[in-house]
Amino acid sequence: MLPKRILLPGLLIAALVFSACKHSDDQLLKQARQIHSEILTLDSHTDTPLMLGRRGLDLGVHNDPNRGGGKLDFPRMDEGGLDAAFFAVFLGQGESTPEAWDIAHQRALGLFETIHDALEQNSDLAELAITPDDAYRLRNKGKKAIYIGLENAYPIGDDLYRLEKYYELGARYVTLSHTRNNHFSDSSDDREGPEHGGLSEIGRELVKKINHMGMMVDVSHISDDAFYDVLEISTAPVIASHSNARSVYDNPRNLNDDMLKALAENGGVVQLCFLYVTELPPNPPRDSARAELRERYNNFQNLTDEQMEEARSEWYAIDRDFPSQLPTVADIIDHLDYIVNLIGIDHVGIGSDFDGGGQLEDCYDVSEMHNLTVEMLRRGYNKEEIEKIWSGNFMRVFREAYDLREI
């Protein structure tokens, strides 16, 4: 054993280094909080409406994410310095029949109503936002801005005029498909492979209708061929509301380099998602339990509201029973660095997918959103660049699409 007189200097150096790092982290966090107090911050995709209604989440109180409280509520938005968020009206894919479309349409209307009711109950804290400028106006009033996006165009059915009703209720973007092909578009994830070779004919008409309405076309979840079809048709810049870079993590839900370059040429923006981030250690017990659950609930297709809630509760229970390693803030900022180096600072933002599976080890819920900015600062991003990432790029696209409306 070495004498203590030799060990002590080494211990002292280690302590000084730890203290310096802690001081540096504290300074970065303080700087991040200051930046958040001066800029608009926006998350372009959350599935928080899934936590409302039947699950009874109160957005006006501080909920515990570890006890079924979801990833977002208004007090925790304050803690994390988040000003605005898009709530997804999401329905899983079902059969493509008039009867199924009618049922999905009614369920979509119910989700819109659930969001409106939650905002009415918390009108002192948040309001429905419908224009790009609303987020800034509400921020100045000390309120949170809640926008709505339609995730999966499935409930539109074969009646494109339903989109006008969704628009009236607040929808400002449409994600064309989800994890299965629908009658509008092939999905990036459908195990059966492509059905249309991209967009269908009515899918092409839907893109034109979205442009006409002044809404944004969302290319997350759709196949690569469908992505290029959208860019060929759309007269407005498009968004990928929650996707990452495929070159950093090879997953069909992410965009490859050519797609990212095409998105930039289109003037669009890719919003970084807290899913599909990095390769994680295998978790066979969890994977097996999830596979059994999918089989038992028909891969979550054609379920009633009650069945979907049961499936969702069991899914969350599996996550609790078989916890897995999570990606980190550093991992997601690796995607940011890659995209910025590839296509520039003007085409990237944040779309967490909170309450839809998105979570990071050190940004587990909305209360920790500052940590993203801390890592950006650590890597040399300045305030102007951080503002573009947090809202400027997305709002530019939103405004360009909104200004083209013909209604």
C-alpha angles and dihedrals in degrees: 000000000000118000115265091241088066096043097050098067090052092050090047092052091049091050091049092049091049090048092049092049091048090050090049092050091048090051092049091050091050090050091047092052090050092052091049089053090057104041138051113258121198136181109204099201134034130149094210093131085072086067094052130074109022093025091048100218112176108217091196096069134060106262128194112242090203092058102049095281096128127230101280142046132144098262090051090047085059092050092051095042096242116151104180140020139180114232113208122228093209131182125175119237118275137169119315098236131119091247093051092045091053091051091048090049092054091047090051090052088051091054091050088052091049091054092047091049092051091051093047090052090052100035091139090061107034145006139199110266120207107166130051090247093054092077091058093043093051092045089057088052091052093248134124118247115225117194126183131227128185108231108201116015089221097111090058086073114177093324108089090183088075085076089068090058091049089049091053089052091053109270111151103171137031124212100209099215141352132212094322132050114263132189091273105046147001115253126231089230108040108131090208092062128234122339102184104022088245122328123007120228092263088046089059089050090050092055089053090048091051089052090048090053093052091243128134124254110227115209097186112119096018125114123264092252091050089050092058091044089056093051090050092053107032118096091196134057113271135218135223094208096195117008139113140206115293092206089063095043118012105225128131089233089067128074121250123224095266091050092049091050091048090049090053091048088052089053092242134136137232115214114211114242127209089224126070090032109130144341110280131195113274119263105194097178092053093043091051093048091049092049091051090049092051091051093047092050097043092253086301092292126135094006127153118239089258093051092047090052091049091050092047092051091050091048091055090047090055090053089052094046096045106031116193134201111269130216117254138232088254089057093054092046087055085065090048092052092048095050093045091051091048104043107003138256096291099074108054137078144146128286106161103185088219111182089018094076100286114134139135130205091243098028099046095152140002093278089073099051091115087072091072090058091046089058092046090053091047089056094049105262112150128219095264091052092045091052090053090051095046098047117326098085095044093045091051090056092042091052094047092051093043093050091056093060114129100195 
